[in-house]
Amino acid sequence: MPLWNVYHPVSAYSDEEKREFAGRVTSLYQAAGLPRFYSVTLFHEVDRGSFYVGGEPVDDRVRVTIDHIARHAEDPARRESVRQRIGAVIQAFATSKGLRCEFHIDETPRELWMIDGLLPPPTGSEAEKLWARENRAIPY
C-alpha cells in the first residue's frame, strides 16, 4: 500500500485537481502491478500560521510524506527510479502553481499491514493478481 499525505497551503488545490493528483498517484502504482485500491492519498490543508520551514511561516510549500508497504525498493538503481517518478508527479502539481515541494518515503514492514482483516497476498501471486482485477480484498 502506498499512503500519501499531501500537506499544502489552503486552497492550493481544487477538488478536481485533488482527484487528478490522486489519480496520477494511483496510476503510478498500478503500473507497478499493485491493485488500485492499495493507493491512498490524503490532502491536508495547512494554514500559513501552521506551516513553518526553518522557523518561519510559509505558504508556498507542498510537503508529501509517503509510506510504502506493499513494495520496497531494495537496490540503489530502483530507489533512484522510484524517487524520479514520484518527484515528477509531485512537481507536476506544485511547480505549475509556483509552489515549492519536497517529499520523503518510509518503508513499513509488509508483515505489519492488513486490509479488512486480511494479510495481503504475496507479491506477484495469483491472489494478488485477483485483488488487482477485482480491485478489492478477497479471502484467499
C-alpha positions as CSV (number, residue, x, y, z in Angstrom):
1,M,0.0,0.0,0.0
2,P,1.3,3.4,-0.8
3,L,-0.1,6.0,1.6
4,W,0.5,9.6,0.6
5,N,-0.1,12.5,2.9
6,V,0.0,15.8,1.0
7,Y,0.4,18.9,3.2
8,H,-0.4,22.1,1.2
9,P,-1.5,25.7,1.6
10,V,-5.2,26.4,2.0
11,S,-7.0,26.4,-1.4
12,A,-3.9,25.3,-3.3
13,Y,-5.9,22.6,-5.0
14,S,-9.4,22.4,-6.2
15,D,-11.4,19.2,-5.7
16,E,-10.8,18.4,-9.4
17,E,-7.0,18.9,-9.0
18,K,-7.0,16.7,-6.0
19,R,-8.8,14.0,-7.9
20,E,-6.3,14.3,-10.8
21,F,-3.4,14.3,-8.4
22,A,-4.7,11.1,-6.6
23,G,-5.4,9.5,-10.0
24,R,-1.8,10.1,-11.1
25,V,-0.5,8.6,-7.8
26,T,-2.8,5.6,-8.2
27,S,-1.7,5.1,-11.9
28,L,2.0,5.2,-10.8
29,Y,1.5,2.2,-8.6
30,Q,-1.0,0.4,-10.8
31,A,1.7,0.4,-13.5
32,A,3.9,-1.5,-11.0
33,G,1.3,-4.2,-10.7
34,L,-0.4,-3.0,-7.5
35,P,-4.2,-3.1,-7.1
36,R,-5.7,0.4,-7.4
37,F,-7.3,0.2,-4.0
38,Y,-3.9,-0.1,-2.4
39,S,-3.3,3.6,-3.2
40,V,-4.5,6.1,-0.6
41,T,-3.9,9.8,-1.0
42,L,-4.9,12.3,1.8
43,F,-4.8,16.0,1.3
44,H,-4.2,18.2,4.3
45,E,-4.7,22.0,4.0
46,V,-2.3,23.9,6.3
47,D,-2.8,27.5,7.4
48,R,0.1,29.8,6.8
49,G,0.4,30.3,10.6
50,S,0.7,26.5,11.0
51,F,3.3,25.6,8.3
52,Y,6.8,26.6,9.2
53,V,10.1,25.9,7.5
54,G,13.3,26.9,9.2
55,G,11.2,28.5,11.9
56,E,9.4,30.9,9.5
57,P,5.8,30.7,8.3
58,V,5.4,29.8,4.7
59,D,2.5,29.5,2.2
60,D,4.4,28.3,-0.8
61,R,5.2,24.7,0.1
62,V,3.8,21.2,-0.6
63,R,5.2,18.6,1.7
64,V,4.5,14.9,1.0
65,T,5.1,12.0,3.3
66,I,4.8,8.6,1.7
67,D,4.6,5.2,3.3
68,H,5.5,2.3,1.1
69,I,4.2,-1.0,2.5
70,A,3.3,-3.3,-0.4
71,R,6.6,-2.9,-2.2
72,H,10.1,-1.8,-1.2
73,A,12.9,-0.6,-3.5
74,E,15.9,-2.6,-2.5
75,D,18.7,-1.7,-4.9
76,P,20.1,1.9,-5.5
77,A,19.0,2.0,-9.1
78,R,15.5,1.0,-8.3
79,R,15.4,3.6,-5.5
80,E,16.5,6.3,-7.9
81,S,13.8,5.3,-10.4
82,V,11.1,5.4,-7.7
83,R,12.4,8.8,-6.5
84,Q,12.4,10.2,-10.0
85,R,8.9,9.0,-10.9
86,I,7.4,10.2,-7.6
87,G,9.2,13.5,-7.8
88,A,7.8,14.1,-11.3
89,V,4.2,13.5,-10.1
90,I,4.6,15.9,-7.1
91,Q,6.4,18.6,-9.2
92,A,3.6,18.5,-11.8
93,F,1.2,19.6,-9.1
94,A,3.4,22.0,-7.3
95,T,5.7,24.0,-9.7
96,S,2.9,24.9,-12.1
97,K,1.3,26.7,-9.1
98,G,4.5,28.4,-8.0
99,L,4.8,26.1,-5.0
100,R,8.0,24.5,-3.8
101,C,7.9,20.9,-2.9
102,E,9.6,18.1,-1.0
103,F,8.9,14.5,-0.1
104,H,10.2,11.5,1.7
105,I,9.4,7.8,1.7
106,D,9.2,5.5,4.6
107,E,9.1,1.7,4.0
108,T,6.9,-0.1,6.5
109,P,7.4,-3.8,7.0
110,R,4.8,-5.7,5.0
111,E,4.2,-8.0,7.9
112,L,2.6,-5.1,9.9
113,W,-0.2,-4.5,7.4
114,M,-3.7,-5.8,7.0
115,I,-6.7,-4.9,4.8
116,D,-10.2,-5.7,6.0
117,G,-8.7,-8.2,8.4
118,L,-6.7,-10.0,5.7
119,L,-3.0,-10.2,5.2
120,P,-2.2,-9.0,1.7
121,P,-1.2,-11.8,-0.7
122,P,2.4,-12.4,-1.6
123,T,3.9,-10.1,-4.2
124,G,3.2,-11.3,-7.8
125,S,1.0,-14.2,-6.6
126,E,-2.2,-15.3,-8.3
127,A,-4.1,-14.0,-5.2
128,E,-2.6,-10.5,-5.6
129,K,-3.4,-10.5,-9.3
130,L,-7.0,-11.4,-8.4
131,W,-7.1,-8.5,-5.9
132,A,-5.9,-6.2,-8.7
133,R,-8.5,-7.5,-11.2
134,E,-11.3,-7.2,-8.6
135,N,-10.0,-4.0,-7.1
136,R,-10.8,-5.3,-3.6
137,A,-9.5,-7.5,-0.8
138,I,-10.7,-11.1,-1.2
139,P,-10.0,-14.0,1.2
140,Y,-7.5,-16.4,-0.3
